[in-house]
Amino acid sequence: MLKLYKNKLLTDTQLRRLSEHKYSCQSVSLLDSYLQVYWNWLVAKVPVWLAPNLITILGLVINIITSLILVWFSPDARQEAPRWACALCALGLFIYQSLDAIDGKQARRTGTANPLGELFDHGCDSISTVFVALSACIAVQLGHYPGWMFFQCFCAMTLFYCAHWQTYVSGTLRFGKVDVTEAQFTIMGILMVSTIFGPGIWSTKFFSDSICLWYIIPTSTFAAAIYSLYCNLVVIFTGGVGKNGSTVAVFGVLRMGLLSDTCFLLGFANVFFGFLKNIQNGGCGKNGSTIAVRKTKCAIYVLILFVITRNWWLFLFSM
């Protein structure tokens, strides 16, 4: 394959920097500390001859296959997928999560840890993010609401990008208290609810048919996304490891990152307000009014304007 390229993919300087790279990770995840016992037990059962990258790709393939089975039965995310398909997808995600957690342990155990292995691992994670987000949307039949389905998928990809952006800037991959592990187990929980009660359970309505059960998912996603995005951006603009402590990200990268974050927040505001409008049309307050919706809109406006203003202010101040 390399013969197809006339020039080197990486310069000598980039190759030297790659050889000098050392993996650095900080985690305060709520679940990781409890799961370490299970992961250590699992990696001890893995044969020493099994390559870490093979563990990574095996988990990814299982995750993709089980997700595609769900897609086969509900290609538009509107049809009700079989319960067993939801259970199989939850099992596939658990296997992928377990194997993804031990591939690095296996590499250190066998003395084969290297930067390319880390790159391969995170590359597989980026692919898996798409299928995990899609499986969650299918499990709750979110295809009936294309705007929210787009938001769920786009949010997962944006947060994955920002997490690695701050790693590029700071040199350390950071996991918060509520991060990827918690998100994966939440999606497993969603899939298991659909397994036990059927995907139709998410359409259950409350409060005079104005609130559906699936509203919990985008609402919690929004809260977690804002918190994670805020933590990543703080590191990006204040935790650089470049010369004199400055960020290693160039001006163009920062500017494009800010533009993408701004578009993300404004796009979410558009979808979220459409969601509130649906609630307002079926108001359950006195005389059908929804005072809480109007107050929520004002609060969201203030929060989004605050985040956007703060990000641009930090960017201008750091120039």
C-alpha positions in Angstrom: 0.0 0.0 0.0 2.8 2.4 0.8 4.0 2.1 -2.8 0.9 3.9 -4.0 2.2 7.1 -2.3 5.0 9.1 -3.9 5.8 10.9 -0.7 6.3 9.8 2.8 3.1 9.9 5.0 5.1 11.2 7.9 8.2 13.4 7.8 11.3 12.5 9.7 10.5 15.1 12.4 7.0 13.6 12.8 8.4 10.1 13.1 10.8 11.3 15.7 8.0 13.0 17.7 5.9 9.8 17.4 8.7 7.7 18.8 9.0 10.1 21.7 5.3 10.1 22.5 4.3 8.7 25.9 0.7 7.8 26.8 -0.6 9.9 29.6 -4.1 9.4 31.1 -6.0 10.9 34.1 -9.3 9.4 35.1 -11.8 10.4 37.9 -14.6 8.3 36.4 -17.2 7.1 38.9 -17.3 3.6 37.4 -13.7 3.0 36.3 -12.5 2.5 39.8 -15.0 -0.3 40.4 -14.5 -1.9 37.1 -10.7 -2.1 37.4 -11.1 -5.3 39.5 -13.1 -6.9 36.7 -10.7 -5.6 33.9 -7.6 -6.9 35.8 -9.3 -10.3 36.2 -10.3 -10.4 32.5 -6.8 -9.5 31.2 -5.3 -12.2 33.4 -7.4 -14.7 31.5 -6.2 -13.5 28.1 -3.3 -15.6 26.6 0.0 -13.7 26.5 0.4 -14.5 22.8 -2.8 -12.6 21.9 -1.8 -9.2 20.3 -3.4 -6.1 21.9 -4.5 -4.8 18.5 -6.3 -8.0 17.8 -8.2 -7.5 21.0 -9.1 -4.0 19.9 -10.3 -5.0 16.4 -12.2 -8.0 17.8 -14.2 -5.8 20.1 -14.9 -3.3 17.3 -16.1 -6.0 14.9 -18.5 -7.5 17.5 -19.9 -4.0 18.3 -20.4 -3.3 14.6 -22.1 -6.6 13.8 -24.5 -6.4 16.7 -25.3 -2.8 15.8 -25.9 -3.6 12.2 -28.3 -6.4 13.2 -30.4 -3.7 14.9 -30.1 -1.5 11.9 -31.3 -4.3 9.7 -34.6 -4.6 11.5 -35.1 -0.8 11.8 -33.1 1.0 9.1 -35.0 4.2 9.6 -35.0 4.0 13.4 -38.8 4.2 13.3 -39.7 0.5 13.2 -39.8 -1.5 16.4 -36.7 -3.8 16.4 -37.0 -7.2 18.0 -36.2 -7.4 21.7 -33.6 -10.0 21.2 -31.8 -7.7 18.8 -31.7 -5.0 21.5 -30.3 -7.5 24.0 -27.7 -8.7 21.5 -26.6 -5.1 20.8 -26.3 -4.5 24.6 -24.2 -7.6 24.9 -22.0 -6.5 22.0 -21.4 -3.1 23.5 -20.5 -4.7 26.8 -18.0 -7.0 25.1 -16.5 -4.1 23.1 -16.3 -2.0 26.3 -14.5 -4.8 28.1 -12.1 -5.6 25.4 -11.4 -1.9 24.8 -10.5 -1.5 28.5 -8.0 -4.4 28.5 -6.1 -3.9 25.2 -3.8 -1.4 26.8 -3.3 -3.6 29.8 -2.4 -6.5 27.5 0.1 -4.2 25.7 1.8 -3.3 28.9 1.6 -6.8 30.1 3.4 -8.1 27.0 5.8 -5.2 26.7 4.3 -4.2 23.3 2.8 -0.8 24.2 3.6 1.8 21.5 2.2 5.1 20.1 0.8 3.3 17.0 -1.2 1.0 19.2 -2.7 3.9 21.0 -3.5 5.5 17.6 -5.1 2.3 16.4 -7.2 2.0 19.6 -8.5 5.5 19.4 -9.2 5.1 15.7 -11.4 2.1 16.4 -13.1 4.1 19.2 -14.0 6.8 16.7 -15.6 4.2 14.4 -17.5 2.6 17.3 -18.9 6.0 18.5 -21.0 6.1 15.3 -22.5 2.7 15.8 -23.1 3.1 19.5 -25.0 6.4 18.9 -27.1 4.8 16.2 -28.0 1.8 18.3 -29.2 4.0 21.1 -31.4 6.0 18.6 -32.9 2.8 17.1 -33.6 1.4 20.6 -35.9 4.4 21.4 -37.3 4.8 17.8 -35.8 8.3 17.5 -36.2 8.2 13.8 -39.7 9.8 14.3 -37.8 12.9 15.4 -34.9 13.4 12.9 -33.7 16.5 14.5 -33.1 14.8 17.8 -31.6 11.8 16.1 -29.1 14.0 14.4 -28.3 15.8 17.6 -27.7 12.5 19.5 -25.2 11.3 16.8 -23.6 14.7 16.3 -23.2 15.2 20.0 -21.3 11.9 20.5 -18.9 12.7 17.6 -18.4 16.3 18.8 -17.5 15.2 22.3 -15.2 12.5 21.0 -13.4 15.1 18.9 -13.1 17.7 21.7 -11.8 15.0 24.1 -8.9 14.3 21.8 -8.5 17.9 20.9 -7.7 18.7 24.6 -5.4 15.6 24.6 -3.5 17.1 21.7 -3.2 20.4 23.5 -2.4 19.2 27.1 -0.7 15.9 26.3 -3.0 14.0 28.7 -6.2 12.2 28.0 -8.6 13.1 30.7 -11.8 11.3 31.8 -14.2 13.2 34.0 -16.5 11.8 36.7 -19.2 11.2 34.1 -17.5 10.2 30.9 -17.3 7.5 28.2 -17.7 4.5 30.6 -20.8 6.0 32.2 -22.2 6.9 28.7 -21.6 3.3 27.5 -23.4 1.8 30.5 -26.2 4.2 30.1 -26.7 3.1 26.5 -26.6 -0.5 27.7 -29.3 0.4 30.2 -31.4 1.9 27.4 -31.0 -1.2 25.3 -31.9 -3.4 28.2 -35.1 -1.4 28.9 -36.0 -1.9 25.2 -35.3 -5.6 25.6 -37.5 -6.0 28.7 -40.4 -3.8 27.8 -40.0 -3.3 24.0 -38.9 -0.2 22.2 -42.4 1.2 22.3 -42.0 1.8 26.0 -40.1 5.0 25.2 -43.2 6.5 23.6 -45.1 6.3 26.9 -46.6 9.7 27.7 -47.1 11.5 31.0 -48.7 14.7 32.3 -51.7 14.9 29.9 -49.8 13.4 27.0 -47.4 16.3 26.8 -44.2 14.5 28.0 -42.8 11.3 26.5 -40.4 9.0 28.3 -37.8 9.4 25.6 -37.4 13.1 26.5 -35.2 11.9 29.3 -32.5 10.9 26.9 -31.9 14.1 25.0 -32.3 16.2 28.2 -29.6 14.1 30.0 -27.4 14.2 26.9 -27.6 17.9 26.8 -26.6 18.3 30.4 -23.7 15.9 30.1 -22.6 17.4 26.8 -22.5 21.0 28.1 -20.5 19.8 31.2 -18.0 17.7 29.2 -17.6 20.4 26.5 -17.0 23.0 29.2 -14.3 20.9 30.9 -12.6 20.2 27.6 -12.6 23.8 26.4 -11.1 24.9 29.8 -8.2 22.6 29.2 -7.8 23.6 25.6 -7.5 27.2 26.3 -5.5 27.0 29.6 -3.7 23.7 29.7 -1.3 23.9 26.7 2.1 22.3 26.7 3.7 24.3 24.0 6.6 26.7 24.3 6.2 28.8 27.5 3.1 26.8 28.4 1.2 28.1 25.4 -1.2 25.9 23.4 0.3 23.8 20.7 -2.8 24.3 18.6 -2.3 26.9 15.9 -4.5 29.9 15.4 -6.5 28.3 12.6 -7.2 25.2 14.6 -8.4 27.2 17.5 -10.6 29.4 15.3 -12.1 26.5 13.5 -12.7 24.7 16.8 -14.5 27.7 18.2 -16.6 28.0 15.1 -17.6 24.3 15.3 -18.4 24.6 19.0 -20.5 27.8 18.4 -22.4 26.0 15.5 -22.9 23.0 17.8 -24.5 25.1 20.5 -26.6 27.2 18.1 -27.7 24.0 16.3 -28.6 22.4 19.6 -30.6 25.5 20.6 -32.6 25.2 17.4 -33.5 21.6 18.0 -34.1 22.0 21.7 -36.5 24.9 21.2 -38.4 22.9 18.7 -38.7 20.2 21.4 -40.0 22.8 23.8 -42.4 24.1 21.3 -44.0 20.6 21.0 -44.4 20.6 24.8 -45.9 24.0 24.7 -48.5 23.1 22.1 -49.7 20.4 24.4 -49.4 22.4 27.6 -50.8 21.0 30.9 -50.8 24.2 33.0 -53.8 26.2 33.8 -55.8 26.9 30.6 -53.3 24.9 28.7 -50.4 27.3 29.5 -46.8 26.3 29.9 -45.1 28.9 32.0 -42.3 26.5 32.8 -41.4 26.2 29.1 -41.0 30.0 28.7 -38.8 30.1 31.7 -36.7 27.1 30.4 -36.2 28.9 27.1 -34.9 32.0 28.8 -32.5 29.9 31.0 -31.2 28.0 27.9 -30.7 31.3 26.0 -28.7 32.7 28.9 -26.6 29.5 29.3 -25.7 29.2 25.6 -24.9 32.9 25.3 -22.7 32.6 28.4 -20.8 29.6 27.0 -20.2 31.1 23.6 -19.2 34.5 25.0 -16.8 32.9 27.5 -15.1 30.7 24.8 -14.5 33.6 22.5 -13.3 35.8 25.3 -10.8 33.2 26.4 -9.7 32.8 22.8 -9.1 36.5 22.3 -7.5 36.9 25.7 -5.0 34.1 24.9 -3.8 35.7 21.6 
